[in-house]
Amino acid sequence: MSRSSGGKARGTGRTTLEQVAALAGVSIMTASRALSQPQLVSEATRVKVEQAVDELGYVPNRAARALASAQSHVIVVLVPSLSNAVFPAVLDGIHDAVGPSRYQLLIGNTHYSDSEEEKLLRVYLQSNPDGILLTSITHSPPVAQMLANSRVPVVSMMDLADSTDVLSVGFSQLDAGVEMTRHLIHKGYRRIGFVGAQLDERTLRRADGYRQAMQAAGLADPRLEIMVPAPSTIALGAELMDRMLAGVPDCDAVFFCNDDLAHGAIYHCQRRGIPVPDRIAICGFNDLPASAWMMPSLTTIDTPRYRIGFEAAKLLLQVIAGKEPEQKRIDLGFTLRQREST
């Protein structure tokens, strides 16, 4: 195969490890060791190899290295949204936990779609990842089968698995739904509505918590629930607040499945001259930064998003390293932030 003046193979345009070794004046094995295990070679050898890498613009073939070592040093992370403020905080935690290690993150956005999650995993599993972080507990049958067949360690984030043998880090979405509903009941509200959008598994568990608390208090009424599959937005929150008041005029409080919807509901009430909380109480979920600065400020559930990402990544790194974790199911809890809207 002929070579260009830059020392690259014409056939692929990719500099090879063989060329790096030749320029550095070492064997291919030594060059490989200098890049993958620099502590095993002398300082002078490491410097020569690194200089050759810089001069030739060499980029290691990660796939080939993974096949040779059975390790790719890649961790796959799948989140349902990159625009939702909840998940960038989770990613920040993951990044800070993984940063000191030699692992790289391969991040995918599923857009709350089972089919998109399946498509991404089919592609990402070809990179032979050493571990996977997912923001869900349950999966479609094809995804569940792929994960089982891959034998790659998986940690689920945001919710807690029912089994203590499944690796999961988060908090009980169901318990959080119960806690917020009980808060409203204890404040004296009786016609408490629940509004859910997107209808991912976390929203559905919060709704289950709401129903449990309402049934236990003898206040359950299906007419007080509005569940729509549309993506959550402030505008949708305003629309659904109007729908709730029109359909159930005696509704005196509404638990929205997230803060975006609750923000929209407060704006709607302000535009219509409906006093909050004197006429109707409003609460949300996730405690987004703007929630404390609303007028009135929003009662909501503070979720430890950064810590979930950080602890989940730490747990996964332990398992990848072959260590037995002290806990496979890590409950980080949640905090109810009572503010002026209730």
C-alpha positions in Angstrom: 0.0 0.0 0.0 1.5 3.3 -1.0 1.8 6.1 1.5 1.5 9.9 1.3 4.2 12.3 2.4 2.3 12.8 5.7 3.0 9.2 6.5 -0.7 8.1 6.3 -2.0 5.1 4.4 -3.6 6.2 1.1 -6.1 3.3 1.3 -7.9 4.5 4.4 -6.4 7.9 5.2 -5.9 6.7 8.8 -2.5 6.7 10.5 -1.7 3.3 12.0 -0.1 2.3 15.3 2.7 0.6 13.2 3.6 4.1 11.8 3.6 5.6 15.3 5.9 2.8 16.5 8.3 3.3 13.5 8.6 7.0 14.0 9.2 6.6 17.8 11.7 3.9 17.2 10.0 1.3 19.3 8.1 -2.0 18.8 4.3 -1.9 18.1 3.7 -3.6 21.4 5.7 -1.0 23.3 3.8 1.8 21.4 0.5 0.2 22.3 1.6 -0.1 26.0 2.7 3.5 26.1 -0.7 4.6 25.0 -2.9 2.2 27.0 -0.7 1.6 30.1 1.8 4.4 30.3 2.9 3.5 33.8 4.5 0.3 32.4 7.0 2.1 30.1 9.8 4.5 30.8 9.3 8.2 30.8 11.6 8.6 27.7 9.6 6.0 25.8 6.3 7.5 26.7 7.4 10.9 25.5 8.7 9.6 22.2 5.5 7.8 21.5 3.4 10.8 22.4 5.5 13.0 20.1 5.0 10.5 17.3 1.2 10.5 18.0 1.1 14.3 17.8 3.2 14.5 14.7 1.2 11.9 12.8 -2.2 12.9 14.2 -2.8 9.3 15.3 -6.2 8.4 16.7 -6.5 5.0 18.3 -8.9 2.5 16.8 -11.2 2.1 19.8 -13.1 -0.8 18.3 -9.9 -2.8 17.6 -8.6 -2.1 21.1 -11.9 -3.2 22.6 -11.8 -6.5 20.7 -8.2 -7.1 21.8 -8.7 -6.1 25.5 -12.4 -6.9 26.0 -12.7 -3.3 27.2 -13.8 -0.3 25.3 -13.6 2.3 28.1 -16.9 3.6 26.9 -20.0 4.1 29.1 -23.4 4.5 27.3 -25.8 6.9 28.8 -29.4 7.2 27.5 -31.7 10.0 28.7 -35.2 10.8 27.4 -34.5 14.5 26.8 -31.7 17.0 26.5 -34.0 20.1 26.5 -35.7 19.1 29.8 -33.8 20.9 32.6 -34.0 17.7 34.7 -31.6 15.6 32.7 -28.6 18.0 32.0 -28.2 18.0 35.8 -28.1 14.2 35.8 -25.5 14.3 33.0 -23.4 16.8 35.0 -23.3 14.4 37.9 -22.3 11.5 35.6 -19.6 13.6 34.0 -18.1 14.6 37.3 -18.0 11.0 38.6 -16.6 9.5 35.4 -14.1 12.4 34.7 -11.2 11.2 36.8 -11.4 7.7 35.2 -10.3 6.7 31.7 -13.9 6.2 30.6 -15.6 8.2 27.9 -19.4 8.8 27.7 -21.5 8.0 24.7 -24.8 9.9 25.2 -28.0 9.3 23.4 -31.4 11.0 23.5 -34.4 8.6 23.4 -37.0 11.3 23.1 -39.2 9.3 25.5 -39.6 6.6 22.7 -39.2 2.9 23.2 -38.4 2.5 19.5 -35.7 5.2 19.7 -34.2 3.5 22.8 -34.1 0.2 20.9 -32.4 1.9 17.8 -29.8 3.6 19.9 -28.9 0.5 21.9 -28.5 -1.6 18.7 -25.9 0.9 17.5 -24.2 1.7 20.8 -23.8 -2.0 21.8 -21.6 -2.4 18.7 -19.0 -0.3 20.5 -18.8 -3.0 23.1 -19.5 -0.6 26.0 -18.2 -1.5 29.5 -21.4 -0.2 31.2 -24.8 1.4 30.5 -26.7 4.1 32.5 -30.4 4.3 31.8 -33.1 6.7 33.0 -35.8 4.0 33.3 -36.6 0.8 35.1 -38.9 -0.9 32.7 -38.1 -1.5 29.0 -39.8 -2.8 25.9 -39.3 -6.6 25.3 -36.6 -6.0 22.5 -34.6 -3.7 24.7 -34.8 -6.0 27.7 -33.6 -8.9 25.5 -30.7 -6.9 24.1 -29.6 -5.8 27.6 -29.8 -9.4 28.9 -27.9 -10.8 25.9 -25.2 -8.1 26.1 -24.2 -9.1 29.7 -23.1 -5.5 30.1 -23.7 -4.0 33.6 -26.6 -1.6 33.7 -27.6 0.9 36.3 -31.0 2.5 36.2 -31.5 6.1 37.4 -34.3 8.3 38.7 -36.5 5.6 40.1 -35.9 2.6 42.3 -36.2 -1.0 41.1 -38.6 -3.2 43.1 -35.8 -5.8 43.4 -32.8 -5.1 45.5 -30.7 -7.2 43.1 -31.2 -4.7 40.3 -28.8 -1.8 40.2 -30.7 1.4 40.6 -30.2 4.9 42.0 -32.9 7.4 42.6 -36.0 7.8 44.8 -39.5 6.4 44.9 -41.6 8.3 42.4 -44.7 6.7 43.9 -43.8 7.8 47.4 -43.1 11.3 46.2 -46.6 11.4 44.6 -48.1 10.2 47.9 -46.2 12.8 49.9 -47.3 15.8 47.7 -50.9 14.7 47.7 -50.9 14.2 51.5 -49.4 17.7 51.9 -52.4 19.1 50.0 -54.9 17.1 52.0 -53.3 18.2 55.3 -53.6 21.8 54.1 -57.3 21.3 54.0 -57.8 20.8 50.2 -60.4 18.2 49.2 -61.0 18.5 45.5 -57.4 17.8 44.4 -56.7 17.3 40.8 -53.8 15.6 39.1 -52.4 16.6 35.7 -49.9 14.5 33.8 -48.3 14.9 30.4 -45.7 12.9 28.4 -46.8 9.9 30.4 -43.4 8.3 30.9 -43.1 5.7 33.6 -42.0 8.3 36.2 -45.2 10.4 35.6 -47.3 7.3 35.8 -45.8 6.3 39.2 -46.4 9.8 40.6 -50.0 9.5 39.4 -50.2 6.1 41.2 -49.0 7.8 44.4 -51.6 10.5 44.0 -54.4 7.9 43.6 -53.2 6.0 46.7 -53.3 9.0 48.9 -56.7 10.2 47.5 -58.2 6.8 48.0 -56.9 6.4 51.5 -58.5 9.8 52.4 -61.8 8.9 50.7 -61.4 11.7 48.2 -60.8 9.8 44.9 -62.7 11.0 41.9 -61.6 10.0 38.3 -62.9 13.4 37.0 -60.1 15.1 38.9 -57.5 13.5 36.7 -56.2 14.8 33.3 -53.6 12.6 31.6 -52.3 13.6 28.1 -49.4 12.1 26.1 -48.3 15.4 24.7 -44.8 16.7 25.7 -44.8 19.0 28.7 -44.6 22.7 28.1 -45.6 25.9 29.9 -48.2 26.5 27.3 -49.7 23.0 27.8 -49.8 23.7 31.6 -51.9 26.8 31.0 -54.2 24.9 28.6 -54.7 22.0 31.0 -55.3 24.4 34.0 -58.2 25.9 31.9 -59.5 22.5 31.1 -59.4 21.4 34.8 -61.3 24.5 36.0 -63.9 24.2 33.2 -64.5 20.4 33.8 -64.4 20.5 37.6 -65.3 24.0 38.8 -65.1 23.0 42.5 -61.5 21.8 42.1 -59.5 23.6 44.9 -55.9 22.3 44.2 -54.0 20.7 41.3 -50.9 18.6 41.5 -49.0 18.9 38.2 -46.6 16.1 37.3 -43.8 18.6 36.7 -42.8 22.2 37.2 -43.2 23.3 33.6 -46.9 22.5 33.6 -47.3 24.1 37.0 -45.6 27.3 35.8 -48.1 27.5 32.9 -51.0 27.0 35.3 -49.9 29.9 37.5 -49.5 32.2 34.5 -53.0 31.1 33.3 -54.5 32.0 36.7 -52.7 35.3 36.8 -54.1 36.2 33.3 -57.6 35.2 34.4 -57.4 37.0 37.7 -57.7 33.7 39.7 -56.0 34.1 43.0 -53.4 31.4 43.9 -53.7 29.8 46.5 -56.8 31.5 47.8 -59.0 30.2 45.0 -56.9 27.2 43.9 -53.6 25.8 45.1 -50.9 24.7 42.5 -47.9 22.4 43.0 -45.4 20.8 40.7 -42.5 18.4 40.7 -38.7 18.6 40.3 -38.0 22.1 41.8 -36.6 23.7 38.7 -34.6 26.9 39.4 -37.5 29.2 38.3 -39.9 27.7 40.8 -38.6 29.5 43.8 -39.0 32.8 41.9 -42.5 32.5 40.6 -45.2 34.9 41.9 -46.4 33.1 44.0 -43.4 30.8 44.4 -44.2 27.2 43.6 -44.6 24.3 46.1 -42.8 21.4 44.5 -40.8 18.2 45.1 -37.0 18.8 45.1 -35.3 15.8 43.3 -31.6 15.2 43.8 -30.8 15.0 40.1 -27.1 15.8 40.2 -26.5 13.3 43.0 -28.5 10.6 41.1 -26.2 10.9 38.1 -23.0 11.0 40.3 -23.9 8.1 42.5 -25.2 6.0 39.6 -21.9 6.5 37.7 -19.9 5.7 40.8 -21.9 2.5 41.3 -21.4 1.5 37.7 -17.7 2.1 37.8 -17.5 -0.2 40.9 -19.3 -3.0 39.1 -17.1 -2.6 36.0 -14.0 -2.9 38.2 -15.4 -6.2 39.5 -16.2 -4.9 43.0 -19.2 -6.0 44.9 -21.2 -2.9 45.7 -22.4 -2.3 49.3 -25.8 -1.3 48.0 -27.4 -2.2 44.7 -30.5 -0.1 45.3 -29.5 3.4 46.4 -32.4 5.6 47.7 -31.4 9.3 47.7 -34.8 10.5 48.7 -36.6 13.7 47.9 -37.7 16.9 49.6 -41.0 18.6 49.6 -40.5 22.4 49.2 -43.6 24.2 50.6 -44.0 27.6 49.1 -46.6 30.3 48.5 -48.7 28.5 45.8 -50.3 26.1 48.4 
